[in-house]
Each structure stands twice: as C-alpha cells, then as structure tokens.
C-alpha cells in the first residue's frame, strides 16, 4: 500500500465502518482517498466478499481511478477493479471494486433497489454536488433504511460542508462519524491581479492567458495547467499557443483536457511529458479533483466555469459562464502543489476573491428538475420530500417539472410513471428530447429525430450521439 496521508486514518475508517453503516471522510487532494480507501476495505469481514461501488463525477476520473487501483494490485483493469461509464465498461466476474459515474448508479438502483451483491457505496468528490450524485445518494439512503440495512455508505471529498452532511446522514440515536485526513501538498504562491485592475475581458481571454503563459514559462521551470471555462476557449488557446511557441522555438507540448476527448488524448494530457520537453495542459474544471496530472507546478486560473441553469422560457437547461467559488479556486491552486512547491496565477484581484461565494451552488438547486421527477416516478414516489436530500429541490421547480412531464404523457394525473415515460427514461436523455424521438419513431422519422437530438446536445453528430441513439432504438 502506498505511503500517502490517508493511510494514517485507514484503521479508523475500518473500525468506524464495522460499527456504522454511514461515514464521512474529509481528505484534501493528494491524500490518496480515491484509490487507497477502496483497496484497504476490500478484505473487511463486514463486506462479506460483496462488491464495492465507487462513484466519480466525471468519466475521465472514473477510468483513471480504476487504472490506478488496478496498477497498485498489479492487474489489468477489468479484473479485481473495473469501471463502467456511458458507452464503455471493463468488468468481469472477478470484479470486486466497480468505479462508476453517478448516472450509471441511478440506472442500477432503478433496476435493483436492494443493490444485491453490493456491500459499500462510496461517493467520491461529493463536493461537486452533481445532480445525479444527490439523486443516487437519496435513493441509497432510502434503500438502506427500507430494504438493505447492511448496505454501507461512505461519502468522501476534499471540501465538504461536513456539518450539513452529517445532519443528513444522522439517524435517531446514531450520529454518522466524520473522519478528517491530512493532505499531501507543498506551498503554492498565489499571484493575484492588482486590486485596481478591471475584471478579465472574456472576449479577449485567450490572448490574455497566452501572454501570461509565456511569462510563466520564462520565469518558472516545470509544466503548466491552465483552467478555462469551456472547450471553445481551449481550442482557441491551443491554436494561439502552438503559434507562439513555434515562432519562439520553444519545445512545448500543448495538451487539451476535457471530457469528449479520446482516451489517448486524455492520457497524453495526464501523463509525464518526454524528457527535455515541457507541457501546457488546457483544461476545464474536469482537472480540479480526482486526477493526478504529472509534473504540474504552475497553474493559471481564469476563474471562470460554465454551469447549467434552468431556462423557464425554453423549458431546458442553458449554459452560463460564471465566476467560480472559493472552494473551486482552492482546488485549482492546489494542483500546483501536489509534487513540489508551485505558483498559481489568478486572473482576478484579492479583493474580488473575498467576494466570491464560499461554495458553488448545488446543481439540483439551479437545474431543470424534469429528469429527476421522472426518475422519482419510476422509483415509485410522487413528492420530492419523500426522500432525504442535502438540499431539498424547490417545490415550485418540482411542480413545473411535473406539469411538463404530464404534457409529455410521461406521468399520469397522480404522478405515476406511464409506459411512455418508462420508454423515455430508457433513452437516457432529457424528457423533451426523448419524447420527440419516440414520436418521430412512430411516424418513421427516427433518423431525422436522431440528427436533431445530436444538434441540440452539441455532440459530434457523425460519431457519438447519432450512433448511440440508433443503437438504443435497435435494442428496444
């Protein structure tokens, strides 16, 4: 077992889980919680040879966590440790640790609420507050209370509101234990913009960061990680940096990092660059947690991210570019101090930093609830307050979602799911789109419907969405 900070609390984790079916672990980035905790628990008597499921908020982190654990065991992925994400899985009969994205767990729970053969569910990086993580946790808590008392739940994160989470997990006469682990990090110098500097010009963002990158390359040694709000900015900056570094004769590798890249490109961004070369990684907030990007000691943070917000006018979510919260800024700067002392350039002032929200707003409080309400209907409940939530979804937003689902014939007047609603849910997309596809299929326009969905979801219509949806229709 690797000698990382979390190893100091592994005995306490084992003891607490042998006595309780709910536990909270707060451990900073670099502590080793994602890989070492599941491996340490694998032979515990209370697990009784059942499976451990570990939830990751992103596909890249899911694959990476499985690969690291398999490497520690000296095995291939798909043996003791496997993973499953949308359109990709490596699992065998030997698999005891299964790493999933949260949406996959929701599907497993809907198919088998008791999670037969599963002894522990670990929610990793829970501070990201993915809407599917909140839903899966609510399902697991009810399943644990009503169906499977032996199922254990472990919630892990670097920056958690542990008081609120403990209140959620506490049960009558029993408080959920909270364990805190130290992290492994080095000092990071934070360089802010001057207090009198204007906010970063979003329309000229890539030019500003390109200049900052060349300054960092000239003043510091090592590799650079740049946080950008989205793929558009990553592609723009990649083009600009390749041009600048080529003209200056510098031997620099520019590596994009975001969810829709192929595995080879993602591995290139994460791995160590060849000897004699420096690497500049251009990432969305996918690189905030869970991933170890080798050799990074310089971070340039735009302070921006894209978040999904519900648009009542269109009845669907829309992306907005906003400033990050303080906890995200902390996570990002910490990437420069994982392996040695580092530096982080923040493209905002220190006074502006103090005005940022301490925590990002949970997705369940800002997103369209129609997919969640449809999942609840399939689960067999009609009111959101029948489940336990860290943040209770808005009653108004829930009512609006029910009205939409009723108009789409997905639920009946009592809020129960219909046969049409079950077909919509099986497609794994927003109810609006699923309804359109099913109706298009009935009038022999399924191919046209697939193209429209591909365009609306901003995927590669010739590679990902179109092929996936056609495959679903063939199965159904």
MINU-273145 format. One record per residue (C-alpha): x, y, z; chain. Coordinates in steps of 0.25 Angstrom, whole numbers, plus 5000, padded with zeros to 4 digits. Example, Ala and Ser with C-alpha at 12.3 -4.5 7.8 and 13.67 -1.06 7.14 Angstrom:
! MINU-273145
+------+-------+------+------+
! east ! north !   up ! unit !
+------+-------+------+------+
! 5049 !  4982 ! 5031 !    A !
! 5055 !  4996 ! 5029 !    A !
+------+-------+------+------+
END
This chain:
! MINU-273145
+------+-------+------+------+
! east ! north !   up ! unit !
+------+-------+------+------+
! 5000 !  5000 ! 5000 !    A !
! 5006 !  5014 ! 4996 !    A !
! 5010 !  5023 ! 5007 !    A !
! 5000 !  5034 ! 5006 !    A !
! 4994 !  5043 ! 5017 !    A !
! 4980 !  5035 ! 5016 !    A !
! 4988 !  5022 ! 5021 !    A !
! 4989 !  5029 ! 5035 !    A !
! 4973 !  5028 ! 5036 !    A !
! 4971 !  5015 ! 5029 !    A !
! 4970 !  5007 ! 5043 !    A !
! 4960 !  5017 ! 5048 !    A !
! 4952 !  5016 ! 5035 !    A !
! 4951 !  5001 ! 5036 !    A !
! 4947 !  5002 ! 5051 !    A !
! 4936 !  5012 ! 5048 !    A !
! 4930 !  5005 ! 5036 !    A !
! 4930 !  4992 ! 5045 !    A !
! 4921 !  4999 ! 5055 !    A !
! 4913 !  5008 ! 5046 !    A !
! 4907 !  5008 ! 5032 !    A !
! 4909 !  5022 ! 5029 !    A !
! 4922 !  5030 ! 5029 !    A !
! 4928 !  5043 ! 5024 !    A !
! 4943 !  5045 ! 5020 !    A !
! 4949 !  5059 ! 5018 !    A !
! 4962 !  5058 ! 5011 !    A !
! 4969 !  5068 ! 5003 !    A !
! 4975 !  5066 ! 4989 !    A !
! 4987 !  5057 ! 4989 !    A !
! 4983 !  5049 ! 5001 !    A !
! 4980 !  5037 ! 4993 !    A !
! 4966 !  5034 ! 4997 !    A !
! 4961 !  5031 ! 4983 !    A !
! 4970 !  5019 ! 4981 !    A !
! 4975 !  5014 ! 4995 !    A !
! 4962 !  5014 ! 5003 !    A !
! 4954 !  5004 ! 4994 !    A !
! 4966 !  4995 ! 4993 !    A !
! 4968 !  4995 ! 5008 !    A !
! 4954 !  4991 ! 5011 !    A !
! 4953 !  4980 ! 5001 !    A !
! 4956 !  4969 ! 5011 !    A !
! 4948 !  4974 ! 5022 !    A !
! 4939 !  4963 ! 5029 !    A !
! 4927 !  4972 ! 5029 !    A !
! 4928 !  4973 ! 5013 !    A !
! 4926 !  4958 ! 5013 !    A !
! 4932 !  4957 ! 4999 !    A !
! 4922 !  4967 ! 4993 !    A !
! 4925 !  4978 ! 4983 !    A !
! 4930 !  4992 ! 4986 !    A !
! 4924 !  5003 ! 4977 !    A !
! 4931 !  5016 ! 4976 !    A !
! 4924 !  5028 ! 4969 !    A !
! 4932 !  5038 ! 4962 !    A !
! 4926 !  5051 ! 4956 !    A !
! 4933 !  5050 ! 4943 !    A !
! 4936 !  5039 ! 4932 !    A !
! 4951 !  5042 ! 4931 !    A !
! 4953 !  5042 ! 4947 !    A !
! 4945 !  5028 ! 4946 !    A !
! 4955 !  5022 ! 4937 !    A !
! 4967 !  5028 ! 4943 !    A !
! 4963 !  5023 ! 4957 !    A !
! 4961 !  5009 ! 4952 !    A !
! 4974 !  5009 ! 4945 !    A !
! 4982 !  5014 ! 4957 !    A !
! 4976 !  5003 ! 4966 !    A !
! 4978 !  4992 ! 4956 !    A !
! 4992 !  4997 ! 4955 !    A !
! 4994 !  4996 ! 4970 !    A !
! 4989 !  4982 ! 4970 !    A !
! 4998 !  4978 ! 4958 !    A !
! 4986 !  4975 ! 4950 !    A !
! 4979 !  4979 ! 4937 !    A !
! 4966 !  4988 ! 4938 !    A !
! 4954 !  4979 ! 4938 !    A !
! 4960 !  4968 ! 4948 !    A !
! 4958 !  4972 ! 4963 !    A !
! 4956 !  4986 ! 4959 !    A !
! 4947 !  4990 ! 4947 !    A !
! 4939 !  5002 ! 4942 !    A !
! 4926 !  5006 ! 4935 !    A !
! 4923 !  5019 ! 4928 !    A !
! 4913 !  5022 ! 4917 !    A !
! 4917 !  5014 ! 4904 !    A !
! 4929 !  5008 ! 4911 !    A !
! 4932 !  4997 ! 4922 !    A !
! 4942 !  4988 ! 4927 !    A !
! 4936 !  4978 ! 4936 !    A !
! 4938 !  4963 ! 4939 !    A !
! 4933 !  4952 ! 4949 !    A !
! 4945 !  4955 ! 4957 !    A !
! 4942 !  4970 ! 4959 !    A !
! 4940 !  4974 ! 4973 !    A !
! 4943 !  4989 ! 4972 !    A !
! 4934 !  4996 ! 4962 !    A !
! 4936 !  5010 ! 4958 !    A !
! 4924 !  5017 ! 4952 !    A !
! 4919 !  5031 ! 4948 !    A !
! 4907 !  5035 ! 4956 !    A !
! 4897 !  5033 ! 4945 !    A !
! 4901 !  5018 ! 4944 !    A !
! 4898 !  5016 ! 4958 !    A !
! 4884 !  5022 ! 4957 !    A !
! 4881 !  5012 ! 4946 !    A !
! 4886 !  5001 ! 4955 !    A !
! 4877 !  5005 ! 4966 !    A !
! 4865 !  5006 ! 4958 !    A !
! 4867 !  4992 ! 4953 !    A !
! 4871 !  4987 ! 4966 !    A !
! 4867 !  4996 ! 4978 !    A !
! 4874 !  4986 ! 4988 !    A !
! 4887 !  4986 ! 4981 !    A !
! 4888 !  4971 ! 4983 !    A !
! 4903 !  4967 ! 4984 !    A !
! 4908 !  4981 ! 4987 !    A !
! 4913 !  4984 ! 5002 !    A !
! 4918 !  4998 ! 5001 !    A !
! 4915 !  5010 ! 4992 !    A !
! 4926 !  5021 ! 4992 !    A !
! 4922 !  5035 ! 4987 !    A !
! 4935 !  5042 ! 4984 !    A !
! 4938 !  5056 ! 4981 !    A !
! 4924 !  5059 ! 4986 !    A !
! 4926 !  5074 ! 4988 !    A !
! 4924 !  5075 ! 4973 !    A !
! 4909 !  5073 ! 4976 !    A !
! 4906 !  5067 ! 4963 !    A !
! 4890 !  5065 ! 4962 !    A !
! 4892 !  5051 ! 4959 !    A !
! 4900 !  5049 ! 4972 !    A !
! 4889 !  5056 ! 4980 !    A !
! 4879 !  5047 ! 4974 !    A !
! 4887 !  5034 ! 4975 !    A !
! 4890 !  5037 ! 4990 !    A !
! 4875 !  5040 ! 4993 !    A !
! 4872 !  5026 ! 4986 !    A !
! 4883 !  5019 ! 4994 !    A !
! 4879 !  5025 ! 5007 !    A !
! 4864 !  5020 ! 5005 !    A !
! 4869 !  5007 ! 5000 !    A !
! 4878 !  5005 ! 5013 !    A !
! 4866 !  5009 ! 5022 !    A !
! 4855 !  5001 ! 5016 !    A !
! 4862 !  4989 ! 5008 !    A !
! 4876 !  4987 ! 5012 !    A !
! 4881 !  4991 ! 5025 !    A !
! 4895 !  4984 ! 5023 !    A !
! 4898 !  4993 ! 5011 !    A !
! 4908 !  5004 ! 5016 !    A !
! 4910 !  5018 ! 5010 !    A !
! 4923 !  5025 ! 5010 !    A !
! 4924 !  5040 ! 5006 !    A !
! 4938 !  5046 ! 5002 !    A !
! 4942 !  5059 ! 4998 !    A !
! 4953 !  5070 ! 5000 !    A !
! 4944 !  5082 ! 5003 !    A !
! 4931 !  5078 ! 5009 !    A !
! 4920 !  5085 ! 5018 !    A !
! 4922 !  5073 ! 5028 !    A !
! 4912 !  5079 ! 5038 !    A !
! 4901 !  5079 ! 5027 !    A !
! 4905 !  5066 ! 5022 !    A !
! 4905 !  5059 ! 5036 !    A !
! 4891 !  5065 ! 5039 !    A !
! 4886 !  5058 ! 5026 !    A !
! 4893 !  5044 ! 5030 !    A !
! 4890 !  5044 ! 5045 !    A !
! 4879 !  5035 ! 5049 !    A !
! 4871 !  5034 ! 5062 !    A !
! 4881 !  5030 ! 5073 !    A !
! 4893 !  5029 ! 5064 !    A !
! 4902 !  5040 ! 5058 !    A !
! 4909 !  5038 ! 5045 !    A !
! 4924 !  5038 ! 5049 !    A !
! 4933 !  5049 ! 5042 !    A !
! 4948 !  5046 ! 5039 !    A !
! 4958 !  5056 ! 5035 !    A !
! 4971 !  5052 ! 5028 !    A !
! 4983 !  5061 ! 5025 !    A !
! 4987 !  5064 ! 5011 !    A !
! 5000 !  5063 ! 5003 !    A !
! 5003 !  5077 ! 4998 !    A !
! 5014 !  5087 ! 4996 !    A !
! 5013 !  5102 ! 4998 !    A !
! 5007 !  5110 ! 4986 !    A !
! 5010 !  5125 ! 4984 !    A !
! 4997 !  5132 ! 4979 !    A !
! 4999 !  5143 ! 4969 !    A !
! 4986 !  5152 ! 4968 !    A !
! 4983 !  5163 ! 4959 !    A !
! 4985 !  5177 ! 4965 !    A !
! 4973 !  5182 ! 4973 !    A !
! 4970 !  5193 ! 4963 !    A !
! 4971 !  5184 ! 4951 !    A !
! 4958 !  5182 ! 4943 !    A !
! 4951 !  5169 ! 4942 !    A !
! 4957 !  5159 ! 4932 !    A !
! 4952 !  5162 ! 4918 !    A !
! 4945 !  5150 ! 4914 !    A !
! 4945 !  5153 ! 4899 !    A !
! 4960 !  5154 ! 4900 !    A !
! 4962 !  5143 ! 4909 !    A !
! 4971 !  5134 ! 4901 !    A !
! 4980 !  5146 ! 4897 !    A !
! 4982 !  5150 ! 4912 !    A !
! 4985 !  5135 ! 4916 !    A !
! 4994 !  5133 ! 4905 !    A !
! 5003 !  5145 ! 4909 !    A !
! 5002 !  5140 ! 4924 !    A !
! 5006 !  5126 ! 4919 !    A !
! 5019 !  5132 ! 4912 !    A !
! 5022 !  5140 ! 4925 !    A !
! 5021 !  5127 ! 4934 !    A !
! 5029 !  5119 ! 4924 !    A !
! 5040 !  5129 ! 4925 !    A !
! 5040 !  5131 ! 4940 !    A !
! 5038 !  5117 ! 4945 !    A !
! 5042 !  5103 ! 4942 !    A !
! 5032 !  5091 ! 4940 !    A !
! 5019 !  5089 ! 4934 !    A !
! 5006 !  5098 ! 4934 !    A !
! 4992 !  5095 ! 4936 !    A !
! 4982 !  5105 ! 4931 !    A !
! 4967 !  5105 ! 4935 !    A !
! 4958 !  5111 ! 4924 !    A !
! 4942 !  5111 ! 4924 !    A !
! 4940 !  5102 ! 4913 !    A !
! 4944 !  5095 ! 4900 !    A !
! 4943 !  5107 ! 4891 !    A !
! 4953 !  5114 ! 4899 !    A !
! 4962 !  5102 ! 4900 !    A !
! 4963 !  5101 ! 4885 !    A !
! 4965 !  5116 ! 4883 !    A !
! 4977 !  5116 ! 4893 !    A !
! 4983 !  5103 ! 4887 !    A !
! 4983 !  5109 ! 4874 !    A !
! 4989 !  5122 ! 4879 !    A !
! 5000 !  5115 ! 4888 !    A !
! 5004 !  5106 ! 4877 !    A !
! 5007 !  5118 ! 4868 !    A !
! 5014 !  5126 ! 4879 !    A !
! 5023 !  5115 ! 4884 !    A !
! 5026 !  5110 ! 4869 !    A !
! 5031 !  5124 ! 4866 !    A !
! 5039 !  5126 ! 4878 !    A !
! 5046 !  5112 ! 4876 !    A !
! 5041 !  5106 ! 4890 !    A !
! 5039 !  5091 ! 4891 !    A !
! 5026 !  5091 ! 4897 !    A !
! 5015 !  5081 ! 4897 !    A !
! 5001 !  5087 ! 4897 !    A !
! 4990 !  5077 ! 4902 !    A !
! 4975 !  5079 ! 4903 !    A !
! 4968 !  5072 ! 4914 !    A !
! 4953 !  5071 ! 4914 !    A !
! 4942 !  5060 ! 4915 !    A !
! 4939 !  5058 ! 4900 !    A !
! 4954 !  5055 ! 4896 !    A !
! 4958 !  5041 ! 4893 !    A !
! 4965 !  5033 ! 4903 !    A !
! 4979 !  5035 ! 4896 !    A !
! 4978 !  5050 ! 4896 !    A !
! 4973 !  5050 ! 4911 !    A !
! 4985 !  5040 ! 4915 !    A !
! 4995 !  5050 ! 4908 !    A !
! 4990 !  5061 ! 4916 !    A !
! 4991 !  5054 ! 4929 !    A !
! 5004 !  5047 ! 4927 !    A !
! 5018 !  5051 ! 4928 !    A !
! 5024 !  5059 ! 4916 !    A !
! 5036 !  5053 ! 4909 !    A !
! 5050 !  5057 ! 4915 !    A !
! 5054 !  5070 ! 4911 !    A !
! 5040 !  5075 ! 4907 !    A !
! 5030 !  5084 ! 4915 !    A !
! 5015 !  5082 ! 4915 !    A !
! 5004 !  5092 ! 4916 !    A !
! 4991 !  5086 ! 4919 !    A !
! 4978 !  5093 ! 4915 !    A !
! 4966 !  5088 ! 4924 !    A !
! 4952 !  5091 ! 4928 !    A !
! 4949 !  5089 ! 4943 !    A !
! 4950 !  5074 ! 4940 !    A !
! 4964 !  5075 ! 4945 !    A !
! 4960 !  5081 ! 4959 !    A !
! 4959 !  5068 ! 4966 !    A !
! 4961 !  5053 ! 4965 !    A !
! 4972 !  5054 ! 4954 !    A !
! 4987 !  5054 ! 4957 !    A !
! 4993 !  5061 ! 4945 !    A !
! 5008 !  5058 ! 4945 !    A !
! 5019 !  5069 ! 4947 !    A !
! 5009 !  5081 ! 4949 !    A !
! 5015 !  5092 ! 4958 !    A !
! 5009 !  5105 ! 4951 !    A !
! 4994 !  5108 ! 4950 !    A !
! 4988 !  5119 ! 4942 !    A !
! 4973 !  5121 ! 4946 !    A !
! 4963 !  5129 ! 4938 !    A !
! 4954 !  5128 ! 4950 !    A !
! 4943 !  5124 ! 4940 !    A !
! 4934 !  5112 ! 4938 !    A !
! 4921 !  5108 ! 4931 !    A !
! 4909 !  5104 ! 4939 !    A !
! 4896 !  5099 ! 4934 !    A !
! 4884 !  5107 ! 4939 !    A !
! 4869 !  5104 ! 4936 !    A !
! 4863 !  5114 ! 4926 !    A !
! 4848 !  5114 ! 4928 !    A !
! 4846 !  5120 ! 4915 !    A !
! 4851 !  5108 ! 4907 !    A !
! 4848 !  5098 ! 4918 !    A !
! 4862 !  5093 ! 4917 !    A !
! 4876 !  5096 ! 4923 !    A !
! 4885 !  5106 ! 4917 !    A !
! 4900 !  5108 ! 4920 !    A !
! 4905 !  5121 ! 4926 !    A !
! 4919 !  5126 ! 4928 !    A !
! 4921 !  5130 ! 4943 !    A !
! 4932 !  5132 ! 4953 !    A !
! 4936 !  5120 ! 4961 !    A !
! 4934 !  5119 ! 4976 !    A !
! 4945 !  5120 ! 4987 !    A !
! 4946 !  5105 ! 4989 !    A !
! 4948 !  5103 ! 4974 !    A !
! 4959 !  5113 ! 4974 !    A !
! 4966 !  5106 ! 4985 !    A !
! 4965 !  5092 ! 4978 !    A !
! 4970 !  5098 ! 4965 !    A !
! 4982 !  5105 ! 4972 !    A !
! 4985 !  5092 ! 4980 !    A !
! 4988 !  5085 ! 4967 !    A !
! 5001 !  5093 ! 4966 !    A !
! 5006 !  5088 ! 4980 !    A !
! 5004 !  5073 ! 4978 !    A !
! 5018 !  5069 ! 4975 !    A !
! 5026 !  5081 ! 4979 !    A !
! 5025 !  5096 ! 4983 !    A !
! 5018 !  5103 ! 4972 !    A !
! 5011 !  5116 ! 4967 !    A !
! 4997 !  5120 ! 4963 !    A !
! 4993 !  5132 ! 4955 !    A !
! 4979 !  5136 ! 4958 !    A !
! 4973 !  5146 ! 4947 !    A !
! 4965 !  5153 ! 4958 !    A !
! 4969 !  5162 ! 4970 !    A !
! 4970 !  5158 ! 4984 !    A !
! 4959 !  5167 ! 4988 !    A !
! 4950 !  5161 ! 4977 !    A !
! 4954 !  5147 ! 4983 !    A !
! 4948 !  5151 ! 4996 !    A !
! 4935 !  5154 ! 4990 !    A !
! 4933 !  5140 ! 4983 !    A !
! 4923 !  5130 ! 4989 !    A !
! 4930 !  5120 ! 4998 !    A !
! 4923 !  5108 ! 4992 !    A !
! 4917 !  5106 ! 4978 !    A !
! 4902 !  5105 ! 4977 !    A !
! 4897 !  5091 ! 4976 !    A !
! 4893 !  5086 ! 4962 !    A !
! 4880 !  5082 ! 4968 !    A !
! 4876 !  5096 ! 4972 !    A !
! 4879 !  5102 ! 4958 !    A !
! 4875 !  5092 ! 4948 !    A !
! 4863 !  5087 ! 4941 !    A !
! 4856 !  5076 ! 4950 !    A !
! 4848 !  5069 ! 4940 !    A !
! 4859 !  5057 ! 4938 !    A !
! 4859 !  5056 ! 4954 !    A !
! 4844 !  5056 ! 4955 !    A !
! 4843 !  5045 ! 4944 !    A !
! 4853 !  5037 ! 4952 !    A !
! 4845 !  5039 ! 4965 !    A !
! 4833 !  5034 ! 4958 !    A !
! 4840 !  5021 ! 4953 !    A !
! 4845 !  5019 ! 4967 !    A !
! 4830 !  5020 ! 4972 !    A !
! 4829 !  5033 ! 4979 !    A !
! 4822 !  5046 ! 4975 !    A !
! 4827 !  5056 ! 4984 !    A !
! 4842 !  5061 ! 4986 !    A !
! 4841 !  5062 ! 5001 !    A !
! 4838 !  5047 ! 5002 !    A !
! 4854 !  5045 ! 5001 !    A !
! 4865 !  5051 ! 5009 !    A !
! 4873 !  5062 ! 5001 !    A !
! 4885 !  5070 ! 5005 !    A !
! 4878 !  5082 ! 4998 !    A !
! 4863 !  5080 ! 4996 !    A !
! 4859 !  5083 ! 4982 !    A !
! 4850 !  5095 ! 4980 !    A !
! 4835 !  5091 ! 4981 !    A !
! 4832 !  5101 ! 4970 !    A !
! 4842 !  5095 ! 4961 !    A !
! 4837 !  5081 ! 4964 !    A !
! 4823 !  5086 ! 4961 !    A !
! 4827 !  5092 ! 4948 !    A !
! 4835 !  5079 ! 4944 !    A !
! 4822 !  5070 ! 4947 !    A !
! 4814 !  5079 ! 4938 !    A !
! 4824 !  5077 ! 4927 !    A !
! 4824 !  5062 ! 4929 !    A !
! 4809 !  5061 ! 4929 !    A !
! 4808 !  5069 ! 4916 !    A !
! 4819 !  5059 ! 4910 !    A !
! 4810 !  5048 ! 4915 !    A !
! 4821 !  5043 ! 4923 !    A !
! 4813 !  5043 ! 4936 !    A !
! 4798 !  5041 ! 4939 !    A !
! 4790 !  5051 ! 4947 !    A !
! 4794 !  5044 ! 4960 !    A !
! 4809 !  5046 ! 4957 !    A !
! 4811 !  5031 ! 4954 !    A !
! 4820 !  5028 ! 4942 !    A !
! 4814 !  5023 ! 4929 !    A !
! 4818 !  5013 ! 4919 !    A !
! 4822 !  5024 ! 4910 !    A !
! 4830 !  5030 ! 4922 !    A !
! 4838 !  5018 ! 4924 !    A !
! 4842 !  5017 ! 4910 !    A !
! 4846 !  5032 ! 4911 !    A !
! 4855 !  5029 ! 4923 !    A !
! 4861 !  5017 ! 4916 !    A !
! 4867 !  5026 ! 4905 !    A !
! 4876 !  5033 ! 4916 !    A !
! 4873 !  5048 ! 4911 !    A !
! 4865 !  5060 ! 4915 !    A !
! 4850 !  5056 ! 4915 !    A !
! 4847 !  5067 ! 4904 !    A !
! 4857 !  5060 ! 4894 !    A !
! 4853 !  5046 ! 4898 !    A !
! 4838 !  5049 ! 4895 !    A !
! 4842 !  5056 ! 4882 !    A !
! 4850 !  5043 ! 4878 !    A !
! 4839 !  5033 ! 4882 !    A !
! 4829 !  5041 ! 4874 !    A !
! 4838 !  5042 ! 4862 !    A !
! 4840 !  5027 ! 4862 !    A !
! 4825 !  5025 ! 4862 !    A !
! 4824 !  5033 ! 4848 !    A !
! 4836 !  5027 ! 4842 !    A !
! 4845 !  5039 ! 4845 !    A !
! 4855 !  5033 ! 4855 !    A !
! 4867 !  5036 ! 4847 !    A !
! 4863 !  5051 ! 4846 !    A !
! 4860 !  5051 ! 4861 !    A !
! 4874 !  5046 ! 4864 !    A !
! 4880 !  5057 ! 4856 !    A !
! 4872 !  5067 ! 4863 !    A !
! 4876 !  5062 ! 4876 !    A !
! 4890 !  5061 ! 4873 !    A !
! 4890 !  5076 ! 4868 !    A !
! 4882 !  5080 ! 4881 !    A !
! 4892 !  5073 ! 4890 !    A !
! 4904 !  5079 ! 4883 !    A !
! 4911 !  5066 ! 4881 !    A !
! 4918 !  5060 ! 4868 !    A !
! 4906 !  5056 ! 4860 !    A !
! 4915 !  5047 ! 4852 !    A !
! 4921 !  5040 ! 4863 !    A !
! 4915 !  5040 ! 4877 !    A !
! 4901 !  5043 ! 4879 !    A !
! 4895 !  5039 ! 4866 !    A !
! 4902 !  5025 ! 4867 !    A !
! 4898 !  5023 ! 4881 !    A !
! 4883 !  5027 ! 4879 !    A !
! 4882 !  5018 ! 4867 !    A !
! 4888 !  5006 ! 4876 !    A !
! 4877 !  5009 ! 4887 !    A !
! 4866 !  5008 ! 4877 !    A !
! 4871 !  4995 ! 4871 !    A !
! 4871 !  4989 ! 4885 !    A !
! 4857 !  4994 ! 4888 !    A !
+------+-------+------+------+
END
